[in-house]
Amino acid sequence: MDNKALQTIHKYHMLRQGDRIVVGLSGGADSCALLHFLVSLRKEMDLTIDACHVNHMLRGQEADRDEQFAAKLCEKYHITLLTQRVDVAAMAKRKKISTELCARNVRYDFFARIADQFSAKIATAHTASDNAETVLFHLARGSGISGLCGIPPVRDNIIRPLIECTRSDTERYCRDNHIDYVTDSTNLQRDYTRNRLRLDVVPVLKTINPSFEMSVTAMSQRMREADEFLAQCARQALSEAQCRGGYDTVKLSALDNIVFSEAIRLLLKEFHIVPEAKHIELVRKIVYNSGAVEIRKNITAVSEQGILRIVCREAIKKTKEKIPFGNQKTIFINDKKFQLDKINLSEFHNRKKNNKFVFHNSVDYDTIPLTAVFRTRRSGDQFKPLGRNITKPLRKLMTEQKIPSEQRDSLVLLADDSEIIWAEHLGVSELYRVTPQTHSVLCIAPTGRNDEF
């Protein structure tokens, strides 16, 4: 096992001289073997080693036994043990998720806090056997390439030195080095999906191929390479399809099916959604045919007017607040901040040379009525676009400009009664534009934005 683990460390550049490592220590054979192995490298690589243990409080006295065992083992190796006790069953019920998923979330949240606190890498004891079970689990659920990638050897600051060792390897290592470990009795219960795979499915597959776990490990590596290449293609495709308000559906629908699906997956991941095949297929359909589909509560994919966008309803706010025009230099409305600069005409022309958006968002200051206010839209609003000799209802202009429907109620306007002087995204009205006769100019710009202004 130690030779395999060393090769894995070098292959994936897991450790550097002087690293600080926190080992996830359950007390089982895999984690005890990992801890012993890393301790054996401590002096040679100048490693600082700690350990962490999560008591999920699922197995009563047995869980307490495991925690006490982990503490004694760390004392033997002269390393610090960080522990956490969480009533996972109660938390899972409260969050309405499975106990397995809840326990995993608790562990990784704990890992993340420790890594941040100690500027350390987290070493988990996942093996090739765990990877094979994970791949089978994803395969059974109809996963695509990403699911067949299995457990990554390195993810952010998490490393898995035993990922190319089997469970038999770790148990043999424990025997050869006289390492004690504890056994989780629930590993023998078929109540959990992974246990059924481990106890019933993997043994059958190993009769077909005794090296089944290592074969899956090799396949997972190939799938990770293919997945990364596909992701690069999808990211490039999204970049080329990006347009104001979302993504051009004509360009998306022209993509190869596999790149198209990966692009949708990447979009949904931005909203912390791990999409299933059905979600991707639903989004594909609305790209071709227009429409909307709810992916998750408050998150909807919308395809209209040739643009696909993902809408998070919780983020959309509308306010009835009105802010008098006055002499403010900054206004805050609808969780947005706008910078207001009053400048003379000569300074304005200097700015215009350096910023092509300034003219579009600049108002003849002296024409602004004293009764003007900053607000959001309301029924009856009218607007005369810059350079056009027509006045139209604001709602029609927003449709023409393909401003997403869910954003329209939150856009900020400068208005006098129902006449719009300036509108976010639409710019200044023809009636209030800067002319050669203008003396002072009001420049309006949202802070931290460069795409529109």
PyMOL commands that set and color helices and strands:
alter all, ss='L'
color gray80, all
select helices_A, chain A and resi 2-11+29-45+61-77+88-95+99-118+128-140+145-148+167-176+185-188+193-208+212-241+249-253+257-269+277-289+313-315+345-354+359-361+365-367+394-400+405-410+430-432
alter helices_A, ss='H'
color red, helices_A
select strands_A, chain A and resi 20-24+48-55+81-85+121-123+154-155+158-159+242-243+246-248+291-296+299-304+307-312+323-324+330-333+336-344+362-364+373-375+382-383+392-393+413-416+419-423+427-428+440-446
alter strands_A, ss='S'
color yellow, strands_A
deselect
rebuild
show_as cartoon
